Amino acid sequence: MKDYSVTDATVTPVQMPGPNNWEMHGVTHEDRPKPFRRRSALRSIEPPLQDEADSRRNLPATLPQPWDQLRHARPAVRKHILARAPLVNFFRETPTARSFDLLRTRLSQAMKQRGWKRLAVVSPTRGCGATFSAVNLALSLARVPGSRTILMDLNQRDPGVGDALDIHGVGDAAAFLSGDLPATGHLVKCNDTLALGLIDDPDHRAAAERLHSAECAQALDRMCDDMNPDQVLFDLPPVLGYDDFAAFLPRVDAVLLVADATRTTAAHITACEEVINGHSQLLGVVLNRARRGGVETYDA
């Protein structure tokens, strides 16, 4: 093999050493020129391209969404039928069921128009029917095909959603609100359209402080991002009983106030409005245990 050098404009052939006489010219093994291999060089520069269809085939199967990962817990039926508890899913032809269906439609339309998702369901004082209303409203909302409703029991002092649906032994609200438990570990799913966040044991310690905390706000934000619900209902302690409700107000878009026709006064309603004003929106007042013509009804 010959190479060429240029000296005084004269091209002079230069004899390169052969493969066996490098040592004669003082060239060590390390200094020898390396042979050029096109295939190896190309392979080291850029990996072979992969067809897009092959890439998709190599991907794992579609991962289940957080909503689909929730554990199932179905409400019991026998206890409610024997007690004639007016839950709308068990007594569809009652005035109660028709009233909650009407409330569902009005409420969902109003919230969608305003872009709201989080609704607090509360009463002025204990025993007005806030839990009863929250459960029935959630059941009615969940009958809409393709929808997603979450009902959260946040009455840590006197939880009632689990008793109303006869579901026990699930739910750790304290760990969830503190950020130690994800929503997939706290929520249970009754069906494809309704999930519940329950409290199995009452907890009076730091109930309000938990709702005040930044960890609580972050846990609820993550839950809504992961579950993508159409609406979240929060069953909370009475407005005028403790400061739990006031602590939680910044976390909700609107408030549904449940009044008892037999015990709630105008002064109670006014006091609740004063607590709500400036922190959230009062969506409406539900009058519970109102009577018309001797038939007990539940009207908004």
Backbone bond lengths (Angstrom), bond angles and torsions (degrees), N, CA, C in turn:
res aa  C-N    CA-C-N  psi(-1)  N-CA   C-N-CA  omega(-1)  CA-C   N-CA-C  phi
1 M - - - 1.469 - - 1.528 108.34 -
2 K 1.357 116.91 135.09 1.454 122.06 -177.84 1.516 110.92 -113.34
3 D 1.338 114.39 144.22 1.455 121.20 171.91 1.525 106.26 -120.85
4 Y 1.334 117.65 171.29 1.450 121.41 -176.00 1.517 109.84 -131.43
5 S 1.340 116.23 141.52 1.458 121.95 173.57 1.519 108.19 -122.23
6 V 1.340 116.50 152.65 1.459 121.89 -178.34 1.522 108.24 -108.30
7 T 1.368 117.52 119.02 1.459 122.12 -179.73 1.519 108.05 -134.30
8 D 1.314 115.85 117.92 1.465 121.70 -179.90 1.511 110.92 51.10
9 A 1.282 114.06 45.82 1.468 121.71 176.12 1.511 112.87 64.91
10 T 1.362 116.22 14.11 1.454 119.49 178.80 1.517 109.16 -111.08
11 V 1.308 116.28 128.51 1.457 120.33 179.59 1.509 108.87 -86.46
12 T 1.341 114.65 118.67 1.458 119.78 -177.60 1.519 109.58 -117.69
13 P 1.337 117.80 124.56 1.468 118.39 177.87 1.523 111.10 -67.03
14 V 1.297 117.76 140.43 1.465 124.05 179.06 1.508 107.63 -119.23
15 Q 1.311 116.55 127.81 1.457 121.10 -179.57 1.518 109.13 -84.24
16 M 1.347 116.26 120.33 1.466 121.00 176.88 1.514 109.18 -83.49
17 P 1.340 117.70 148.08 1.471 120.09 179.54 1.509 110.74 -62.38
18 G 1.307 115.54 147.94 1.450 119.90 174.78 1.509 111.10 -75.87
19 P 1.333 116.08 176.99 1.464 119.75 -175.02 1.513 113.48 -66.66
20 N 1.352 117.52 -18.44 1.463 118.18 -175.16 1.525 114.01 -110.19
21 N 1.370 118.35 0.33 1.460 119.03 -175.72 1.517 112.82 -122.76
22 W 1.377 117.37 32.27 1.471 120.12 176.09 1.533 110.47 -65.57
23 E 1.320 116.25 -39.60 1.459 118.34 -176.46 1.530 111.62 -63.75
24 M 1.330 116.08 -28.58 1.460 119.44 179.26 1.518 111.26 -63.36
25 H 1.275 116.78 -28.30 1.467 120.75 -178.19 1.526 112.32 -100.45
26 G 1.342 117.94 10.35 1.464 121.61 176.21 1.512 115.31 75.78
27 V 1.321 117.08 24.29 1.463 120.33 179.79 1.521 108.87 -100.71
28 T 1.328 117.17 121.38 1.464 120.95 -179.39 1.516 110.30 -76.20
29 H 1.332 113.84 170.62 1.470 119.63 -178.84 1.532 111.22 -65.11
30 E 1.356 115.87 -37.26 1.459 119.90 -178.01 1.523 111.64 -68.87
31 D 1.371 117.11 -29.53 1.459 120.48 -176.07 1.517 113.50 -86.56
32 R 1.310 116.97 -6.65 1.454 118.52 -178.62 1.540 110.84 -64.97
33 P 1.311 117.25 144.03 1.478 119.11 176.70 1.523 110.75 -65.32
34 K 1.313 114.46 139.84 1.453 119.94 -178.23 1.518 109.48 -86.05
35 P 1.301 117.15 138.76 1.476 119.36 178.31 1.519 110.51 -65.37
36 F 1.285 115.95 144.67 1.470 122.22 -179.08 1.531 109.54 -89.39
37 R 1.293 116.21 123.01 1.454 120.99 178.92 1.523 108.44 -118.93
38 R 1.288 117.13 106.48 1.470 122.30 -174.34 1.523 111.84 -61.02
39 R 1.316 115.72 -44.17 1.470 117.95 -174.95 1.517 111.11 -64.22
40 S 1.322 118.40 -44.82 1.459 120.89 -179.94 1.512 111.07 -65.07
41 A 1.349 116.48 -39.32 1.454 119.33 -179.03 1.513 111.08 -63.63
42 L 1.299 117.24 -44.81 1.464 120.04 179.48 1.518 111.58 -62.78
43 R 1.324 115.40 -38.53 1.446 118.23 -177.51 1.521 111.42 -68.30
44 S 1.354 116.19 -32.60 1.452 119.16 -179.74 1.523 112.40 -77.36
45 I 1.332 116.75 -25.90 1.461 119.86 -178.34 1.519 111.76 -78.29
46 E 1.292 118.28 -44.07 1.464 120.10 -173.07 1.517 109.71 -148.84
47 P 1.342 118.88 127.54 1.462 120.65 179.48 1.520 110.04 -68.46
48 P 1.306 117.41 156.41 1.462 119.54 178.89 1.515 111.27 -61.45
49 L 1.307 115.84 141.68 1.462 120.62 179.70 1.515 110.16 -68.34
50 Q 1.362 114.47 147.28 1.448 120.46 -179.56 1.509 109.59 -113.57
51 D 1.275 116.75 133.67 1.448 121.10 179.20 1.520 110.47 -61.64
52 E 1.352 117.74 141.74 1.468 122.23 -177.84 1.520 111.15 -59.41
53 A 1.329 117.01 -38.63 1.469 119.86 179.10 1.521 110.50 -64.27
54 D 1.373 116.62 -39.03 1.460 119.19 177.45 1.521 110.95 -64.34
55 S 1.349 117.03 -37.24 1.461 120.62 178.58 1.521 110.96 -61.82
56 R 1.325 116.34 -43.62 1.459 119.21 -179.71 1.531 111.11 -65.53
57 R 1.340 116.42 -36.01 1.461 118.37 179.96 1.521 111.84 -67.98
58 N 1.341 116.75 -27.88 1.457 119.93 -179.19 1.527 112.97 -81.22
59 L 1.335 117.79 -12.45 1.457 120.76 178.92 1.524 110.25 -71.16
60 P 1.351 118.18 151.46 1.466 119.51 176.79 1.518 110.78 -68.06
61 A 1.309 116.18 162.08 1.462 120.91 177.47 1.519 109.77 -60.34
62 T 1.323 117.03 158.30 1.454 121.99 -177.73 1.520 110.71 -55.10
63 L 1.324 116.25 126.59 1.462 120.62 -178.98 1.517 110.07 -75.30
64 P 1.329 117.64 143.00 1.469 119.63 178.35 1.524 110.78 -65.80
65 Q 1.317 116.35 140.03 1.451 121.35 178.23 1.532 109.86 -73.05
66 P 1.352 117.86 156.97 1.466 119.57 -179.51 1.531 113.43 -53.81
67 W 1.338 116.91 -38.34 1.478 119.79 178.88 1.530 110.51 -59.72
68 D 1.319 117.22 -38.43 1.461 121.11 -178.52 1.521 112.59 -76.38
69 Q 1.327 117.43 -14.53 1.467 121.27 179.98 1.527 113.05 -85.56
70 L 1.324 117.52 -8.70 1.464 120.26 -175.54 1.532 111.00 -67.68
71 R 1.335 114.27 144.59 1.461 119.84 175.82 1.530 110.17 -69.87
72 H 1.316 116.70 153.60 1.455 121.76 -179.95 1.531 109.72 -97.50
73 A 1.314 115.93 139.11 1.466 122.64 175.28 1.524 107.33 -149.31
74 R 1.307 117.55 108.54 1.464 121.33 -174.95 1.523 110.82 -93.21
75 P 1.342 116.76 138.92 1.470 119.66 176.71 1.521 111.01 -62.40
76 A 1.341 116.35 146.85 1.458 121.07 174.69 1.527 109.13 -77.25
77 V 1.326 117.10 154.71 1.461 121.83 -175.79 1.518 111.84 -111.82
78 R 1.317 116.68 -43.26 1.462 120.97 -171.21 1.531 112.11 -57.44
79 K 1.325 116.54 -46.34 1.469 120.36 -177.12 1.516 111.11 -58.86
80 H 1.324 118.00 -41.12 1.456 121.71 -177.02 1.524 111.91 -72.59
81 I 1.323 116.15 -36.56 1.465 118.48 178.56 1.526 110.34 -67.64
82 L 1.323 116.76 -42.52 1.462 119.53 179.56 1.527 111.34 -65.51
83 A 1.321 116.42 -37.51 1.462 119.99 179.91 1.514 112.67 -84.45
84 R 1.336 117.07 -6.35 1.454 123.31 -176.31 1.534 111.18 53.11
85 A 1.333 114.26 38.96 1.466 119.43 175.05 1.524 107.95 -67.91
86 P 1.309 118.06 125.07 1.473 120.66 -172.59 1.526 113.51 -77.91
87 L 1.339 116.79 63.03 1.461 120.04 174.00 1.520 108.57 -85.72
88 V 1.309 116.12 131.79 1.469 120.37 -168.06 1.515 113.19 -64.17
89 N 1.330 118.90 -25.48 1.459 119.46 -179.93 1.524 112.53 -73.37
90 F 1.330 117.57 -20.72 1.449 120.92 -178.02 1.528 112.46 -99.41
91 F 1.316 117.16 -21.60 1.469 121.41 -178.10 1.524 107.93 -132.67
92 R 1.331 115.03 78.47 1.453 120.87 -170.22 1.521 113.69 -73.13
93 E 1.322 119.18 -23.47 1.462 121.15 -173.98 1.525 113.13 -99.33
94 T 1.304 117.85 12.97 1.456 120.66 -178.75 1.530 110.56 -86.21
95 P 1.331 117.42 158.19 1.476 119.93 173.42 1.526 112.26 -57.24
96 T 1.336 116.49 -31.85 1.464 120.38 178.79 1.526 110.79 -60.95
97 A 1.343 115.85 -47.33 1.460 119.94 -178.91 1.518 110.88 -63.05
98 R 1.311 117.08 -41.97 1.475 119.99 -179.63 1.532 110.94 -65.27
99 S 1.323 116.09 -37.95 1.465 119.17 179.23 1.518 111.81 -65.89
100 F 1.338 116.85 -40.92 1.467 119.24 179.95 1.525 111.77 -71.87
101 D 1.322 117.43 -31.47 1.466 119.16 175.12 1.530 110.86 -65.13
102 L 1.313 115.83 -39.54 1.466 119.96 177.58 1.529 110.29 -66.93
103 L 1.322 116.29 -42.92 1.463 120.33 177.27 1.522 110.76 -61.81
104 R 1.340 116.95 -41.85 1.466 121.35 178.15 1.522 111.39 -55.80
105 T 1.331 116.13 -47.00 1.461 120.11 -176.46 1.526 111.21 -65.64
106 R 1.315 116.35 -46.49 1.463 119.51 -179.80 1.520 111.42 -63.94
107 L 1.311 115.58 -42.68 1.466 119.98 -177.02 1.528 110.89 -66.84
108 S 1.330 117.58 -47.84 1.468 119.96 -177.85 1.517 111.58 -63.76
109 Q 1.336 117.02 -37.78 1.462 119.47 177.84 1.520 111.28 -65.01
110 A 1.330 116.43 -44.31 1.465 120.09 -179.37 1.523 111.20 -63.74
111 M 1.328 117.42 -40.68 1.458 120.60 -177.50 1.523 111.51 -71.08
112 K 1.327 117.16 -38.66 1.466 119.68 178.78 1.518 111.41 -66.03
113 Q 1.312 116.58 -38.27 1.461 120.05 179.26 1.520 111.51 -61.86
114 R 1.310 116.69 -32.49 1.468 120.88 -177.30 1.531 112.93 -98.76
115 G 1.320 116.91 -3.02 1.454 119.67 -178.74 1.510 113.30 73.26
116 W 1.332 117.72 27.79 1.463 122.75 -179.50 1.516 110.68 -93.52
117 K 1.351 115.09 148.94 1.463 120.43 176.49 1.527 112.84 -130.32
118 R 1.325 117.68 -27.79 1.469 120.97 -172.21 1.522 110.33 -104.95
119 L 1.328 115.39 122.25 1.462 121.20 -176.33 1.517 109.89 -126.65
120 A 1.333 116.67 124.94 1.462 122.33 173.47 1.521 108.91 -88.93
121 V 1.325 116.76 132.50 1.469 122.70 176.17 1.518 106.97 -113.13
122 V 1.334 116.15 114.12 1.466 120.78 -173.78 1.523 109.90 -141.10
123 S 1.310 114.50 167.79 1.463 121.17 174.85 1.523 108.42 -129.20
124 P 1.328 117.32 161.03 1.474 118.71 179.11 1.522 112.49 -64.50
125 T 1.326 116.76 -44.80 1.456 122.17 -177.52 1.528 109.55 -132.72
126 R 1.306 115.99 170.27 1.460 121.39 -178.21 1.533 110.96 -67.34
127 G 1.340 115.70 142.70 1.454 120.64 173.57 1.514 115.31 88.84
128 C 1.313 118.54 11.21 1.467 120.89 -178.82 1.526 112.71 -86.86
129 G 1.336 117.90 -12.56 1.452 120.04 177.59 1.517 115.12 104.57
130 A 1.314 118.73 25.52 1.465 120.53 -179.63 1.523 111.10 -65.23
131 T 1.342 116.96 -45.69 1.465 119.73 179.60 1.521 111.14 -65.10
132 F 1.324 116.29 -43.03 1.466 120.99 176.89 1.530 110.22 -56.99
133 S 1.302 117.58 -44.49 1.464 121.68 -178.83 1.524 111.44 -69.68
134 A 1.328 117.16 -41.40 1.466 120.37 -179.45 1.524 111.04 -63.91
135 V 1.327 116.90 -42.98 1.467 120.57 -179.25 1.525 110.61 -65.62
136 N 1.328 117.61 -48.05 1.459 120.33 -178.54 1.521 112.23 -66.08
137 L 1.317 116.48 -37.04 1.461 119.73 177.87 1.515 110.49 -66.12
138 A 1.335 117.33 -41.30 1.463 120.77 178.38 1.526 110.95 -64.52
139 L 1.336 117.59 -41.31 1.462 120.96 178.04 1.528 111.01 -62.85
140 S 1.322 115.88 -40.62 1.453 120.10 179.74 1.527 111.19 -67.74
141 L 1.325 117.74 -43.14 1.464 121.49 178.04 1.527 111.22 -62.76
142 A 1.325 116.25 -37.16 1.457 120.47 -175.47 1.523 112.85 -72.46
143 R 1.315 118.72 -11.02 1.459 120.10 177.22 1.533 112.46 -80.06
144 V 1.304 117.54 -6.89 1.461 121.11 176.30 1.527 107.78 -75.40
145 P 1.338 119.03 118.51 1.474 121.06 -176.81 1.532 111.54 -59.94
146 G 1.328 114.73 138.81 1.458 120.61 176.39 1.515 115.06 77.69
147 S 1.333 117.75 1.39 1.466 120.80 -178.84 1.525 110.31 -88.92
148 R 1.324 115.71 169.09 1.462 122.02 174.76 1.521 108.66 -136.07
149 T 1.331 115.74 120.01 1.457 121.68 178.23 1.524 108.78 -123.58
150 I 1.330 115.99 136.12 1.472 121.49 174.54 1.524 107.71 -117.70
151 L 1.314 116.75 129.87 1.459 123.06 174.50 1.519 107.89 -112.20
152 M 1.335 116.22 117.05 1.458 122.04 -178.46 1.526 110.21 -107.87
153 D 1.318 116.44 123.95 1.463 121.03 172.43 1.525 107.86 -85.96
154 L 1.327 116.17 109.64 1.468 120.77 178.03 1.518 112.09 -115.10
155 N 1.323 116.22 16.74 1.461 120.37 173.46 1.529 107.13 -86.94
156 Q 1.331 115.24 81.07 1.459 120.39 -173.66 1.520 112.52 -68.48
157 R 1.320 117.18 -21.71 1.466 120.91 -179.48 1.527 112.07 -81.31
158 D 1.322 116.49 -33.98 1.457 120.69 -176.76 1.534 109.65 -147.36
159 P 1.334 118.25 69.10 1.461 120.71 -176.12 1.529 111.44 -66.20
160 G 1.343 115.67 142.17 1.454 118.46 -176.52 1.516 115.54 -135.12
161 V 1.325 118.93 -10.92 1.464 120.60 -176.34 1.523 110.64 -66.08
162 G 1.328 117.86 -42.55 1.455 120.88 178.38 1.515 112.26 -60.53
163 D 1.336 117.47 -41.29 1.463 120.83 177.12 1.522 111.24 -66.85
164 A 1.327 117.06 -40.00 1.461 120.39 -178.19 1.522 111.69 -62.23
165 L 1.334 116.74 -34.00 1.462 121.04 -178.44 1.530 112.35 -104.55
166 D 1.321 116.38 1.11 1.465 122.42 179.61 1.530 111.27 56.10
167 I 1.347 115.03 47.72 1.460 121.99 175.03 1.521 107.12 -120.86
168 H 1.311 116.46 121.01 1.467 120.09 -175.06 1.524 110.55 -134.08
169 G 1.325 114.76 161.78 1.457 120.28 176.32 1.509 115.21 84.15
170 V 1.328 117.84 10.96 1.465 120.30 178.79 1.525 108.54 -132.39
171 G 1.310 115.97 153.91 1.463 120.69 174.13 1.514 113.02 101.16
172 D 1.326 116.04 128.42 1.462 123.20 175.69 1.521 107.26 -135.82
173 A 1.338 115.49 81.20 1.461 120.41 -174.84 1.522 111.55 -63.53
174 A 1.341 117.41 -37.24 1.459 119.89 -178.15 1.527 111.09 -60.78
175 A 1.334 117.11 -45.55 1.466 120.41 179.77 1.518 111.32 -68.18
176 F 1.330 116.88 -37.54 1.464 119.93 179.55 1.520 111.38 -66.44
177 L 1.330 117.24 -48.08 1.458 120.62 -177.40 1.521 112.11 -68.79
178 S 1.323 116.93 -22.41 1.465 120.75 178.41 1.526 111.80 -86.44
179 G 1.319 117.31 -3.96 1.453 120.84 179.49 1.511 114.31 84.20
180 D 1.347 118.16 6.60 1.458 121.39 -178.86 1.525 112.71 -88.05
181 L 1.333 118.11 -12.71 1.459 122.47 -177.16 1.522 108.72 -133.30
182 P 1.331 118.86 125.85 1.462 119.65 179.35 1.521 111.47 -71.51
183 A 1.317 115.77 165.87 1.462 120.27 -179.24 1.520 111.48 -60.82
184 T 1.335 117.37 -34.19 1.459 119.84 179.79 1.526 112.29 -66.06
185 G 1.318 117.55 -20.72 1.459 121.07 177.41 1.511 113.18 -92.34
186 H 1.336 116.62 -15.64 1.467 120.09 -177.82 1.526 112.46 -102.12
187 L 1.319 117.63 -44.69 1.460 121.21 -175.49 1.523 111.49 -75.27
188 V 1.326 115.34 150.12 1.464 122.02 169.22 1.520 107.48 -125.28
189 K 1.324 115.81 155.44 1.458 120.62 -174.31 1.525 109.84 -114.26
190 C 1.351 115.87 125.30 1.463 120.45 176.02 1.522 111.08 -77.90
191 N 1.306 116.74 -37.89 1.457 123.32 178.11 1.526 107.59 -159.49
192 D 1.313 116.96 -167.64 1.465 119.90 -175.78 1.516 113.57 -70.01
193 T 1.338 118.03 -12.65 1.464 120.00 -174.44 1.526 113.85 -119.66
194 L 1.326 119.04 -1.69 1.463 120.70 -176.56 1.521 110.60 -138.65
195 A 1.344 115.39 126.32 1.465 122.17 174.06 1.526 108.92 -122.40
196 L 1.320 115.82 151.13 1.456 121.87 -176.56 1.524 110.48 -125.48
197 G 1.331 115.41 141.55 1.448 121.71 169.01 1.517 107.64 -113.23
198 L 1.321 117.32 106.23 1.465 121.92 -169.54 1.523 111.72 -106.30
199 I 1.327 114.39 163.76 1.463 122.44 174.33 1.519 106.68 -122.88
200 D 1.315 116.46 118.21 1.462 119.17 -176.18 1.522 112.27 -82.35
201 D 1.327 117.17 -33.89 1.466 121.02 -178.71 1.519 109.86 -129.95
202 P 1.337 117.57 136.68 1.474 119.92 176.76 1.526 110.81 -60.70
203 D 1.316 115.55 150.80 1.461 121.15 -179.41 1.523 108.06 -145.92
204 H 1.325 116.48 106.00 1.466 120.76 -178.87 1.526 111.99 -87.40
205 R 1.305 117.54 -14.82 1.461 120.44 -175.22 1.520 110.62 -75.89
206 A 1.288 116.11 122.24 1.472 122.43 174.33 1.521 112.39 55.15
207 A 1.344 117.41 33.51 1.471 119.88 -179.22 1.526 110.98 -63.21
208 A 1.324 116.91 -48.87 1.461 120.03 -179.50 1.521 111.59 -70.26
209 E 1.331 115.80 -39.68 1.463 119.44 -178.49 1.530 111.29 -61.17
210 R 1.321 116.24 -36.00 1.458 120.46 178.20 1.520 110.87 -61.87
211 L 1.326 116.25 -40.30 1.464 120.20 -179.26 1.522 111.81 -74.07
212 H 1.322 117.48 -23.19 1.465 122.52 175.96 1.533 112.15 -73.15
213 S 1.336 117.78 -26.66 1.457 121.85 -163.70 1.528 113.20 -70.78
214 A 1.328 114.20 154.57 1.463 120.44 175.04 1.521 110.71 -67.25
215 E 1.340 117.63 -30.67 1.460 121.10 178.11 1.526 111.10 -62.53
216 C 1.335 116.34 -36.52 1.466 120.80 177.52 1.530 110.15 -63.24
217 A 1.314 117.33 -47.70 1.464 120.86 179.56 1.520 111.17 -60.51
218 Q 1.333 117.18 -41.96 1.458 120.91 -179.37 1.522 111.40 -67.21
219 A 1.340 116.87 -39.21 1.469 120.40 179.50 1.524 111.04 -63.80
220 L 1.324 117.23 -41.19 1.465 120.87 179.51 1.530 111.15 -68.81
221 D 1.324 116.79 -38.77 1.467 120.08 177.82 1.527 110.80 -63.19
222 R 1.328 116.42 -43.69 1.469 119.67 178.91 1.526 110.64 -64.67
223 M 1.329 116.84 -39.72 1.453 119.84 179.23 1.526 111.02 -61.17
224 C 1.319 117.12 -45.79 1.464 120.26 -179.42 1.528 111.07 -66.74
225 D 1.322 117.53 -36.63 1.461 120.29 178.24 1.526 111.11 -66.81
226 D 1.330 116.37 -41.64 1.464 120.35 -176.10 1.529 111.93 -75.68
227 M 1.328 116.86 -42.62 1.466 120.89 -173.07 1.527 112.82 -88.00
228 N 1.330 116.77 -23.48 1.462 121.73 -179.46 1.531 112.21 49.57
229 P 1.331 118.38 57.58 1.468 120.20 -178.56 1.524 111.63 -79.56
230 D 1.333 115.62 158.19 1.462 120.06 172.77 1.519 110.55 -76.38
231 Q 1.334 116.38 -35.32 1.458 121.15 176.20 1.524 110.12 -155.27
232 V 1.336 115.22 148.82 1.462 122.54 176.12 1.525 107.26 -122.68
233 L 1.339 116.39 123.67 1.459 122.05 177.01 1.518 108.73 -103.23
234 F 1.332 116.34 134.48 1.462 122.10 179.06 1.523 108.89 -116.01
235 D 1.328 116.26 118.21 1.456 121.57 174.31 1.522 107.59 -88.72
236 L 1.330 116.52 114.78 1.466 122.33 -171.79 1.524 111.54 -118.86
237 P 1.340 117.26 162.74 1.464 120.40 176.59 1.522 110.97 -63.88
238 P 1.344 117.49 164.05 1.464 120.88 -179.77 1.524 112.27 -56.07
239 V 1.323 115.11 146.18 1.465 120.95 -178.03 1.518 111.59 -61.14
240 L 1.349 116.34 -42.88 1.455 121.04 -172.93 1.525 113.19 -94.97
241 G 1.344 116.55 8.42 1.455 119.06 -178.74 1.520 112.85 -91.41
242 Y 1.331 116.00 -54.22 1.458 122.23 -178.19 1.532 108.48 -134.24
243 D 1.329 115.45 -179.55 1.465 118.38 177.88 1.522 112.25 -94.60
244 D 1.334 117.89 10.89 1.466 121.09 179.22 1.529 110.72 -58.53
245 F 1.330 116.32 -46.87 1.457 120.57 -178.00 1.524 111.24 -62.99
246 A 1.322 117.02 -45.40 1.462 120.79 179.61 1.533 110.95 -62.12
247 A 1.333 116.49 -36.04 1.458 120.09 179.27 1.520 111.53 -67.02
248 F 1.324 115.99 -31.35 1.463 120.22 -174.83 1.530 113.08 -91.02
249 L 1.296 118.52 -12.05 1.464 121.80 -175.59 1.531 114.14 -51.54
250 P 1.340 120.09 -42.66 1.468 118.87 -179.14 1.523 113.77 -63.90
251 R 1.321 117.90 -12.11 1.468 121.12 -177.14 1.526 113.21 -89.58
252 V 1.331 118.43 -8.17 1.466 120.55 -174.90 1.522 110.59 -118.36
253 D 1.347 114.58 159.17 1.461 120.58 178.75 1.523 112.00 -87.70
254 A 1.332 116.68 -32.62 1.465 120.14 -174.62 1.522 109.39 -154.86
255 V 1.339 114.59 167.30 1.462 121.90 -177.42 1.523 108.96 -128.93
256 L 1.340 115.80 134.27 1.457 122.28 171.51 1.521 106.86 -109.84
257 L 1.318 116.19 117.08 1.461 121.80 -175.89 1.522 109.84 -96.78
258 V 1.319 116.75 127.78 1.470 122.49 -179.18 1.518 108.40 -105.36
259 A 1.328 115.27 115.33 1.468 121.66 -179.96 1.523 109.77 -105.61
260 D 1.322 116.10 147.56 1.455 122.35 178.03 1.525 108.24 -101.32
261 A 1.333 116.14 120.52 1.463 120.15 -177.09 1.518 112.33 -62.64
262 T 1.328 117.75 -19.84 1.465 120.50 -176.85 1.523 113.28 -94.88
263 R 1.338 117.97 -11.55 1.469 118.25 -176.12 1.529 114.61 -140.64
264 T 1.322 119.05 -25.11 1.462 120.81 -177.93 1.518 110.71 -75.74
265 T 1.331 116.77 134.03 1.467 122.18 -179.54 1.530 110.14 -108.44
266 A 1.317 114.97 167.80 1.469 120.11 176.63 1.522 110.78 -61.96
267 A 1.338 116.44 -33.51 1.463 119.95 178.17 1.524 111.20 -64.45
268 H 1.336 116.80 -37.10 1.465 120.48 176.73 1.528 110.64 -61.53
269 I 1.320 116.44 -46.07 1.466 120.55 -178.66 1.525 110.56 -62.57
270 T 1.337 115.77 -43.61 1.467 120.13 179.56 1.519 111.38 -61.54
271 A 1.343 116.15 -42.50 1.470 120.23 179.62 1.527 110.92 -63.51
272 C 1.324 117.31 -38.71 1.468 120.63 178.05 1.523 110.88 -66.18
273 E 1.319 117.40 -41.77 1.453 120.87 179.06 1.527 110.98 -60.56
274 E 1.306 117.14 -37.20 1.466 120.51 179.06 1.527 111.40 -65.27
275 V 1.340 116.76 -36.14 1.465 120.26 178.22 1.528 110.62 -69.45
276 I 1.337 116.57 -38.85 1.464 121.65 -174.85 1.521 112.39 -76.67
277 N 1.325 117.06 -38.99 1.466 121.38 -174.39 1.525 112.10 -55.42
278 G 1.313 114.67 131.98 1.454 120.64 178.46 1.510 114.06 87.13
279 H 1.329 118.08 -8.87 1.460 121.19 -178.76 1.522 112.62 -119.45
280 S 1.329 116.43 -30.40 1.455 121.18 178.99 1.523 107.94 -158.28
281 Q 1.349 116.43 -171.80 1.449 121.52 -178.34 1.526 109.93 -114.95
282 L 1.319 116.86 134.41 1.459 121.59 174.51 1.520 107.85 -83.75
283 L 1.332 116.34 108.45 1.456 120.58 -176.82 1.521 112.16 -75.48
284 G 1.326 117.08 -33.20 1.458 119.78 179.76 1.517 110.97 173.38
285 V 1.332 115.02 175.89 1.467 122.19 178.88 1.523 108.21 -123.37
286 V 1.321 116.61 126.43 1.457 122.53 176.44 1.527 108.02 -97.59
287 L 1.324 116.91 126.44 1.465 121.38 178.85 1.521 108.49 -95.33
288 N 1.308 115.23 110.17 1.454 122.13 -177.17 1.541 109.52 -95.96
289 R 1.329 115.53 146.98 1.467 123.04 178.71 1.532 112.64 62.30
290 A 1.312 116.64 31.65 1.467 119.52 172.07 1.517 108.33 -80.72
291 R 1.348 118.28 148.28 1.461 122.25 -177.82 1.521 110.08 -120.71
292 R 1.328 113.26 134.58 1.456 119.74 175.39 1.526 107.48 -133.07
293 G 1.299 116.31 117.79 1.463 120.57 177.76 1.510 112.98 59.95
294 G 1.327 116.54 31.84 1.441 120.24 177.75 1.521 113.61 82.17
295 V 1.333 120.27 -0.79 1.454 123.35 179.44 1.512 108.82 -105.80
296 E 1.303 117.79 125.01 1.465 121.14 -179.50 1.511 109.48 -74.81
297 T 1.329 117.48 128.28 1.448 121.91 -178.99 1.514 110.25 -129.94
298 Y 1.310 115.49 167.17 1.471 121.60 179.77 1.519 106.48 -131.43
299 D 1.301 116.07 107.62 1.449 121.05 -171.71 1.508 111.84 -121.08
300 A 1.332 114.17 150.93 1.469 119.39 174.06 1.506 108.77 -90.75
